[in-house]
Amino acid sequence: MKYVSEGCPALVNLNVAHTDISNRTLRLLSRHFPNLQKLSLAYCRKFTEKGLPYLNSGKGCHKLTDLDLSGCTQISVQGFRDIASSCTGIKHLVINDMPTLTDSCIKVLVDKCKQLTSVIFIGSPHLSDTTFKYLTDCSLSKVRIEGNNRITDLTFKLMEKCSEYLSHICMTDCQRITDTCLQSIANLGKLQLVIMLRELNLNSCGQLSDLALSKIYWEYVWIFFRCRSLTYLNLRNCPQLSDCGIEFITQIPSLISIDISATAITDEALTSLSKHKKLKELTVSECEYITDFGIKEFCQSTPILEHLDTSFCVKLSGDILKIGASRCPRLTSLSIAACPKINDLAIKILSKKCHYLHILDISGCIFLTDKVIEYLLEGCKQLRVLKMRYCKRISKEADYRISSHVQHSEHSTEDPPFWFGYDYKGTIYHDRIKVLYTKKRKSSLEGSEDIENAFSN
């Protein structure tokens, strides 16, 4: 760092994440980098709190706008106070993997850093709604929190006071968030905030249900009528979400990407989504009730589709690619992993129609053979990433042939793991159990009949 400080006095962006820098480096930062704007100290655990006051002692670090302190668990409330004193112009703050981060730490930061516009707290389980109470004085445009069970619907109510430019909300794996949170977002419309909302991520918020999407309040306070700019919606792993809620998502005019994986939707939901006609990305992984009919209905009405993920939908067959390939020629990314009924003919049709395909995942498609490689080499000239794990009938020689034509390839001939939901023959496990039970029952009945016949004789 000494050589860097001597040779690069005009440095603007410095990333020393995952290094063994000490307090001496912090002293160098304050003395020799007056123009420094972006600094990442992520996972640097050798410096101590005694070095943080150095940031305020020299002419450097006073222009910082971006700061990443992820994994720096040695910083306490006093340490954050020292940072706030020297870096008052911070706009973008990232603090991930920090189990020691508390509401008090955020309070001392916000007291002096009033220009914050973006905050990311991933893996900070001890933050609560109180943190957002402190952040209400800032002009937030982006909020992202993951893996927190103390954040509740109150946070969304506090957001009404946060910003006039709120555009991204990501609350992933926050189990205490309920339907009320979306009502609070809808109420942001009174302040004209929700009109700016572009991204909403509520992944793994298990208490969200159809009520959050479909309830219409009098005076037309309905979230999706107000979200005119919403383009990305993630409701993945919300098991209470079903077809009824999806019907109202079609009312979002600017939506181009939706993830409703691991929900209870059926073909009816896909039929509803087909009315939107503007979707470019659809992810419905792990939706066990989806069949070929639903995918066909959706693809027939969505010619501009670019990304499709139907992985782990074990009921799907190769028929989905017959319609999907012909109706959606713009596909660039496709995942049909863990769809055991896909065959060579389906890939042949895909390669003839989808010439812009860049990413393809066929892992676990156990009936595919080396012919698939020939079809892809002939028709998908722009293919860059190919995943073929658990494809027993595709040989290593075929994998070697295509590996020189793509940037990244994965291949294995192992049997599908248990969590794929089916065996190497394509027998779905719950169906297999029924078959075994029937055979066992039949054999026991035949055995009892033999015993009765023996006694009668």
N, C-alpha and C positions, 0 to 999 in steps of 0.2 A: 504493500500500500504506500510505502514511502516513495518508491519509484513512480507510482501512478500520480501521487500528489505533486511531484516535481515536474513531471512531463505533461500532465493534462490539467492545467489550472482552469480551463474553460469547461470542464466536464459537467454535463447536465444530468445524465442518467447513470446511476451506479447500482449494480446488483452484486452483493457479496453474500448472497444466501448460501447456507450450508457450508460456511467457512469457519476458521478458528480465529477470527479477528478478536482483538482484545480492546481494552480501554484506550490504548495508544492510538488505535485506528480512529476512534471517536474524536480524539484530540486533533488528529490530522484533518478530519472532515471539517471541523470548526475553523481551522486555520487556513486551509488551502483550497477550499471549494466554494467560493462565494456565489457561483451560478448554479449550484446543485438544485435540481427540481424533483428528481425521482430517486428514491432510496429504498432498497430492499435489504433488511437485516434478518430476513426469515431464517429461523432455525439456527441462528448464531447464539450460542449459549456460553461462550467464553468471556464475553464482556459482562461487567457488573453494573449495578446501579450507580456506583461511584463514578463511572465514566460518562453517564448521561448529562450531568451538569456542564461538561465540556462543550456540548452542543450550543450552549448559550453564551459561551465565553469569547468566542472569536467572531470573525466576519462571515463564516460559512453557515449553511443549513437554515438561514433565515428566509430563503426563497422556496423551501420545500413545499410541493403541492401533493406529491404521492408518497405514501409511507406504508411499508409492509413490515409488520412486526410478528408475523406468524411464528408460533412455536417458541417465542422468547419468554419462557415461563419464569425466568428470573426477575422479570420486571414487576414491581409492586405498585401500589397506588402512588407512592412518592416518586417512583421512576416515571410514571405517566405524567405526573405534575411537572417534572423537569423537562420532559419532551414538549409539553404544551407551552411552557414558558419560552422555549427557543424556536419552536416551529408553529407559529400562530396561523400560518397561511395554508395549512393542510386542507386539501379538498377531497382527496381519495384515500380512504383508510382501510387497510386489510389486516385483520387479526384472526388468523385461523389456528386451529389446534392449540387453543390456549385454555386449558381447564381452570387456570388460576384467574382468568379474567372475570371481573365482577362489575356490578353497576357503579361502584365507587370509582373504578378506574376510568370508566367512560365519563363520569361526571367531571372529574378534574381535567380531562381532555377538552370537553365541550365548553367548559368555563372560559377558555381562551381561544379555542379553535372554532370560531363561529362560521367559517366559510365551508364547512364540510358539505359535500354534495353526494358522496357515495360511500357507503359503509358495507363491509362484508365480514360477517362473523360466522365462520364454519367451525363446528367442533368447540364451541364455547358454551357449555351446558349451564353455567351459573348466571348467565345474563337473564334478566326478566323484563317485564313490561316497564319497569322503572327506567331502564336504559333509554327507551323511546320517549319517556317523559322528559329526560334531559336533552334528547335530540330534537325536540319540537322547535327549538330556537334556530335550528339550521335549515338551510334550503336543500333538502334532500331530493335527489332525482333517482337514485338507485339504492335499494335495500335488499340485502341477501343474508338470510340466516338458515343454517342447516343443523339438524340434530339437536334441537332444544325442546325440552318438555316443560319449560317454565313460561315460555311465551304464550299468551292467550289472545282472545279476541280483543282485549283492551288495547293491544298494540295497534290494531287497525283503526280503532277510534282515535288514538293519539295521532295517527298519520294525517288526519284531517287538518291538523295544525302545522304539519311539517313543511310542506312545500307546495309551490304553485306549479312545479315542473316534474312531479313524480311520474316516472315513465317505466320503471322496472321494479317489480315486487317479486321476490323469490323467498318463499317460506317452505322449505323442504324438511320432511320428517319432524314436524312440530305437532305432536299428537294432541295438544290441548286446543288447537284451532278448530272451530266448528262452523256451522252454516252462518252464524252471526257475523263472521268476518267479512263475507261477501256483501252482506247488507251494509256494513260500514264502508266498504269500497264504493258501493252504489251511492251512499250518502256523500261521498267526495264530490259527486256531481254538483252539489249545491255550491261548492267552491270552484267549480270548473276544473278540478284537478284530474278527475278520472278521464277526461277527454284526452289527456296527454299519455295515459297508460298504454304502453306498447307490449309489455311482457308480464305475464302472471304465472308464477310457478308455485303450485301447492302440492307438490309431489309428496306422497306418503302421509298426507294429513287425513288420517283414517276416519275422522268424525264428519267429514264433508259428505253431504248426500244430495239427492235430487232437489231437495227443498232449497238448497243454496242457489241453484241454477234456475229454478222455475217459479219461485214465489213472486208474484206481482203485487207490489205495494201500490196503494192508491196514490194519486198524483204522479203515476208512471215512474216511480222510483224503482227501476228494474236495471240491474247491473249491466246487462249486455246491450240494452238500448243506449246506454250512456258511453260504453267503451267503444267509441267510434274508431280509435286508433289501435286497438288491441290486435296484435299480429301473431303472438306466440302464447299458447295456452298449454300448461302442463298439469294434468290431473291424474298422473300416474299413481297407481297403487292406492286409489280411493275406493275401497271395496263396496261402499254403499251407493256408489254412482251407478245408475242403470240407464235404460233407454229413455226414460221420461226426461231426465236431465239433459241428455244429448240433443233432444228436440229443440231446446232453447239456444243451444250453442250456434245453431245455424243462423241465428239472427245477428251474429257479429259480422258486419260487412267486410272488415279489413283482415279477418283471420286468414293466415296462410299456413300455419303449423299447429298441430294439435297432437298431444300424447295422452291417450286414455288407456294405457296398458294396465293389465291386472285389475280390471274393473268387471262389473257384472253385465256388461253390454251384450246384446245379441245382434243378429242380422238387421233387426229393425232400426237400431242405432245407426248402422252404416247406410241404410236406406235414407234416413233423415239427413245424414251428413252429405249425401250425394246431391242434395238440393242446393248446397252452398256454391259449388262449382268453381270456387277460387282457391281451394286448398292445394298447396304444393307439397306438404309433408304430412303423412299420417303414420302414427305409431300405435299399433293395437296388439303389442306383444302380450302373451299370457292371457288372452281372452278366450277362455275355454268354450264359450257358447257360440263363437263365430264359425260359420260354415262357408263353403264356396259361394253360396247364393249372395251373402252379404258383400263379400269382396267384389264379386262381379257387378252388383248393383252400383257400388261406389265407383269402380273404375270406369264404367260406361259413361258416367256423367262428369268425370274429372280428367279431361285430356291433358291438363297442364301439370299433372302430378309428377314430382321429381324424386321424392323419397317415400318408400313404403317399407314398413317393418311389420311382418306378420309372424315373427318367430314365436315358437312354442305354442302355436295354435294347431294342435295335433289333428284336428278334424279336417284341415285343408288338404286339398289334393292338387295335382298338376293342372286341373281345369282353371284355376285362378289365373295362371300365366297365359292361357289362351286368350282370355279377354283382356287381362291386364297389359300384356305386351302389345296387343293390337290397338287398344284404346289409349294407352299411356306411353307413347313412343319417346317421351322426354325423360323417362326414368334414368336417373344417374346413380341412385343408391337403392339396393334391394336386399332385404334380409328375410330369408325363408328358413332360417335355422330351426332345427327340431320340428320340422314338418315332414314326418316319415313317409307320407304318401306321394311326395314329389318324385317324378320319374324323368328319364332321359328325354322323352318327347317334349315335356314341358320346357326344359332348358333349350332344346332345339328351336322351339317357337320363340322363346325369349331372345335368343341370339339373332334371329332373323329380323326382329322388329325393333329391339332396343339397342341401337348402335352407339348410344351415348353413355352406356352404363360404365360407371367408374368403380363402384364398390358392390361386391356380391358376396353374401354369406350363405353358404349351403351346408353348413356344419350339421351333422346329424341326419342328413338326407340319405338314408342307408341304402336306397335302391339305385342311386346314381352310379354310373360306370365310367370307364375311360372315354366313352363317346362324348361325354359332357365337355371334356377338354377340347376335343376336335371342334365342337360346335362353338365354343367360346373363342377359340383362336380364329375361327373363320368369320364370326359375326360381330364380336365385341372387341374391336381393335383398340378402344380407349380404356379398357379395363386396367385398373391400377392396383386394387386390393381384392384378393380372393381368399376366402376362408373355407376350408374343406375338412374340418376336424370331424372325427368319428365317421368318416366315409370309407367303409371297409372295402368296397368294390372299386374304388379308384386307386390305382397302383402308384407306387413311388415313381415309376418311370413317367407316368402321365403328369404327375406333380412336377417332376424335373423339367418336362417339356414346357410347361406354362410358366414356371417360375422365372424364366429368362425374359418373359414378355410382360410381367407385371412388376410393380415396385415392391409389393409385399404379398406373401402367400403363406398360408398355414394349412398343414395337412397331417392327419393321423389316421391309422387304420384300426384304432381301438373301438370296442363296443361303446355305444352311448352310455353315459353315466346314469345312475338310477334317477337323478333329479330331472332328467329329460322327459321322464314319464312313460317310456316305452322301452322294449328290449331290442336286440339286434335283428329280430324278425319283423319288427314294426308293430308288435302287439302292445296296445296301450295297457298299462298296468291294472287299472280298475276293471277293464274288460277281461284281462288275463285271469284275475282273481275269480271273476264270475265263471269263466270256463273251467278253471281248476276245481272250483266248488261243485259245479255241475257234474264233472267227471267223477269226483269223489262221492257225490251223492248217488250217482248212477251205479257206481261199483258197489257201494254199500247196499243198495236196494237189490242188486243182482245177487250179492252174497247172501242176503236174508232169504231171497227166493230159493236159492240152492239148499239152504238149511231146512226150509219148510218142506221142500220136495224130499229131502233125505228122511225127515221125520215121517212124512206121509207114506213113504215106501217101507 
